[in-house]
């Protein structure tokens, strides 16, 4: 995926029989997803204008440009939607888009490489960085807090971690 786009939502399938889709928003303000249109597929081959029609369980019913039938909407199930980074709001100094954190090298406070950020998980109680690296038999989930991650240096492509005792072997 191009670094100029950020994943802002996903299509969960058709909603009804008139071409609407069930849209999951990954935005801090869920309704803002329509403001970032056009939204693109991961490969950039298709783009859609978005009109939110109403809230539904787990997201929104929405109309996408070029999608007129239930079959077309069903065919898009599972498609992630990306917005151009230029249309997204600027973030305060201590906030980051998840896409910016994925792939960063993780070092401890002594400079030892712990691994790389594979994904960012956020289930409501705070973000967790999924870290995979040398010497790890499985991934490690590190809380993304100021105490555990005191430094994020996007320009250098790394973050400094001070993990709780025993989290890393």
Secondary structure, DSSP 8 states (H G I E B T S, - for coil): --TTEEEEEEEEEEETTTTEEEEEE-SSSGGGGGGG-SEE-TTSS-EE-EEEEEEETTEEEEEETT--SHHHHHHTTT-EEEEEGGGS----TT---HHHHTT-EEEETTS-EEEEEEEEEESSS-EEEEEE-TT-SS-EEEE-STTT--EEETTTTEEEE---TTS--
